[in-house]
Amino acid sequence: MSGQMLSRPVPRADVMAIDAYVPGKSGASGVAKVHKLSSNETPLGPSPLAIEAFRSVADHLALYPDGSASRLREAIARRYGLDAAQIICGNGSDDILALLAHAYLQPGDEGLYTQHGFLEYPIVIRSAGAAPVAAAETDLTADVDQLLSKVTSKTKVVFLANPNNPTGTYLSFAEVKRLHAGLPPYVLLVLDAAYAEYVTRNDYASGIELVATSENVVMTRTFSKIYGLANLRIGWAYGPAHVIDAVNRIRGPFNVNGAAIEAGIAALADAAHTQKAVAHNDHWLPWLTKWIAALGIEVTPSVGNFLLLRFPDGARTAKAADAYLTARGFVLRAVVAYGLPDCLRMTIGTAEANEGVVAALTTFMKGDERGA
Ligand SMILES: *Cc1c(COP(=O)(O)O)cnc(C)c1O
């Protein structure tokens, strides 16, 4: 249609086909104390060193940050044993996921992800004008054979969250390698390892080795989860030099701000703080799994810092549980948009929050609806 026929600007049809990402709720009205367990943030907060570094930036707000985030990339490289030249930073890993989609997908292409995969994937695939294709999962877990069966000559990118959000399940490194081995060399495999630091399984790997030994794998990471800096928006990717080069050409020139750079560097230096976060998770993840399952709620085994809870049929629905918990200040995440209408996702919180959720779910499952 020619431009002068239209009475106002019209976005691309594939943009309007996107359902905007809806973040987890943060509040509960009329409740004195709110425990936000809806976005997989750490209950321990960031390292005090990161807070101090953040504050120090207040004296320099007029100056542009280092557009290439060199010192942050070097700090990441040191911490994870990587080459800083193969790292790119972004305004959260969401930024990087979108940049990867825009660099490698165009109309006519397909971007592949899994049935209950992170919802950012279909959004960034569509925003690049490509078609999202979901591969079925088995037992709420990515299925390599299903993924490979969906690969066509149009497939250009595969997004795999490992571990996956919201299910908490993961693929072993052997399975990830089998997936990679089955992909044509022109397909970019994006391994989103946002929760890698929490995983304590010896058959898991975040993907560093696969990136280092292939031309079509990129791993994304974030400071939003174990480092407790979600508010600052810091993500990064490690990939082959040619992928980093492509993404560098289209990223915002200052896509990581100075406060994020300084806080990120300081957070990396505080290994004791991240160890504390892992220890907290190692204690509470099995504790919550055990006590919530004992109530007759199905808990998917998770290796992350969150749990997927499936409510039984009947009156004790996920929707009713969500309302009941919210009224008591426990804000979990509804996952209807993930195709999981009978589930809620719960982030591992403080001891008080975790014990409070179990106590509230105990009365909820017994059918005590007073005050709900
Ligand atoms: C939380 C999360 C991220 C992190 O996003 P940021 O933009 O870095 O905050 C990435 N991928 C998955 C699967 C997540 O759950």
The ligand as an SDF file (V2000), in Angstrom:
LIG
                    3D

 15 15  0  0  0  0  0  0  0  0999 V2000
   16.3220  -13.8320   33.7480 C   0  0  0  0  0  0  0  0  0  0  0  0
   16.7110  -14.4370   32.4540 C   0  0  0  0  0  0  0  0  0  0  0  0
   17.5930  -13.7750   31.6090 C   0  0  0  0  0  0  0  0  0  0  0  0
   18.2530  -12.5110   32.0620 C   0  0  0  0  0  0  0  0  0  0  0  0
   17.7880  -11.4060   31.4250 O   0  0  0  0  0  0  0  0  0  0  0  0
   18.5040  -10.0210   31.6780 P   0  0  0  0  0  0  0  0  0  0  0  0
   18.0380   -9.2300   30.5060 O   0  0  0  0  0  0  0  0  0  0  0  0
   19.9820  -10.2420   31.6560 O   0  0  0  0  0  0  0  0  0  0  0  0
   18.0390   -9.4920   32.9870 O   0  0  0  0  0  0  0  0  0  0  0  0
   17.9370  -14.3620   30.4160 C   0  0  0  0  0  0  0  0  0  0  0  0
   17.4480  -15.5670   30.0740 N   0  0  0  0  0  0  0  0  0  0  0  0
   16.6340  -16.2470   30.8770 C   0  0  0  0  0  0  0  0  0  0  0  0
   16.1760  -17.6090   30.4970 C   0  0  0  0  0  0  0  0  0  0  0  0
   16.2160  -15.6830   32.0810 C   0  0  0  0  0  0  0  0  0  0  0  0
   15.3720  -16.3370   32.8670 O   0  0  0  0  0  0  0  0  0  0  0  0
  1  2  1  0
  2  3  1  0
  2 14  2  0
  3  4  1  0
  3 10  2  0
  4  5  1  0
  5  6  1  0
  6  7  2  0
  6  8  1  0
  6  9  1  0
 10 11  1  0
 11 12  2  0
 12 13  1  0
 12 14  1  0
 14 15  1  0
M  END
$$$$
